[in-house]
Amino acid sequence: QVQLVESGGGLVQDGGSLRLSCAGSGRTFALYAMDWFRQAPGKEREFVAVISRSDRSTYYADSVKGRFTISRDDAKNTVYLQMNSLKPEDTAVYYCAAGNYAVTDKRRFGYWGQGTQVTVSS
């Protein structure tokens, strides 16, 4: 079992950057694939990025490819999301999730953080 806590959200201008962190508890953090999802008001929660547990391979949604970077530091039980060239359409609550497989389907993840708000002003 793992508990997740996100941080690093805030208000930023169009074109700005933020780095989100997701800190996990427990000794088994390194055994989980980690994802970031986001949910804008009135919309479904959508996949943003994933990093595998073994070879640390990554995969991104087309909407963030080239702008966002996911990484992990298992010694610190933390996964990061570096967000550059932010756009107003990136405004959402961002959630990290832990699962057994590096997939993009939110239904496959049993552990979620509480979310952190990211707001990009135009």
C-alpha positions in Angstrom: 0.0 0.0 0.0 1.2 3.5 -0.7 -0.1 7.0 0.2 0.5 9.9 -2.1 0.7 13.6 -1.5 1.0 16.1 -4.3 2.5 19.6 -4.0 3.8 22.4 -6.2 0.7 23.7 -7.8 -0.2 27.3 -8.1 -1.0 30.3 -10.4 1.3 31.0 -13.3 1.1 33.1 -16.4 0.8 31.8 -19.9 4.2 30.4 -21.0 5.4 29.9 -17.5 6.7 26.8 -15.7 5.9 24.8 -12.6 7.2 21.6 -11.1 4.8 19.3 -9.3 6.0 16.7 -6.8 4.2 13.6 -5.5 5.6 12.1 -2.4 4.8 8.5 -1.6 4.9 6.7 1.7 6.0 3.1 2.3 9.0 1.0 1.3 7.4 -0.3 -1.9 7.2 3.0 -3.8 9.9 1.8 -6.3 7.6 -1.2 -7.2 4.9 1.0 -8.7 4.5 2.6 -12.1 3.6 6.3 -11.5 1.2 8.4 -13.6 0.0 12.0 -13.6 -3.6 12.7 -14.5 -5.5 16.0 -14.6 -9.1 17.1 -14.3 -10.5 20.4 -15.5 -13.8 21.7 -14.3 -16.7 19.9 -16.0 -14.3 17.4 -17.7 -13.3 13.9 -17.1 -10.0 13.0 -15.5 -7.4 12.6 -18.3 -4.0 11.0 -18.6 -1.0 13.3 -18.7 2.2 11.2 -18.3 3.5 7.8 -17.0 6.9 6.5 -15.9 7.5 2.8 -15.5 8.9 1.2 -12.4 11.8 -0.7 -14.0 13.5 0.9 -17.0 11.8 4.3 -16.2 10.4 4.5 -19.7 8.0 7.4 -20.2 5.0 8.2 -22.2 3.0 11.4 -22.6 -0.4 12.6 -23.8 -0.1 14.4 -27.2 -1.3 17.6 -25.6 1.7 17.9 -23.3 4.4 16.1 -25.3 7.5 18.3 -25.6 6.4 20.6 -22.8 6.1 18.3 -19.8 8.6 15.9 -18.3 7.9 13.1 -15.8 10.7 11.7 -13.6 11.1 9.8 -10.4 13.6 9.5 -7.5 12.9 6.3 -5.7 15.4 7.1 -3.0 13.1 10.0 -2.1 9.9 8.1 -2.9 9.0 11.0 -5.2 7.8 11.5 -8.7 7.9 14.8 -10.5 6.2 16.6 -13.3 8.1 19.5 -14.8 5.7 21.6 -16.8 7.1 24.2 -19.2 5.4 26.5 -21.7 2.2 26.3 -19.8 -1.1 27.3 -21.5 -4.4 28.3 -20.1 -5.8 24.9 -21.3 -3.4 23.2 -18.9 -5.5 24.6 -16.0 -6.7 21.7 -13.9 -6.3 19.7 -10.7 -3.3 17.5 -11.1 -3.3 14.0 -9.5 -0.6 11.4 -9.2 -1.4 7.8 -9.1 0.4 4.5 -8.4 -0.3 1.2 -10.1 1.2 -2.1 -11.0 1.5 -1.4 -14.7 2.6 1.6 -16.7 -0.7 2.3 -18.5 -2.8 5.3 -19.3 -6.2 4.0 -18.1 -7.2 5.7 -14.9 -9.3 2.6 -13.9 -6.1 0.6 -13.5 -4.8 2.7 -10.6 -5.7 2.0 -7.1 -3.7 4.7 -5.3 -4.3 8.4 -5.7 -3.2 11.6 -4.2 -5.6 14.4 -3.2 -4.6 16.6 -6.1 -3.0 20.0 -6.6 -4.5 22.9 -8.4 -2.6 24.4 -11.4 -4.0 27.6 -12.9 -2.6 29.2 -16.0 -3.7 32.8 -16.7 -3.7 34.3 -20.1 
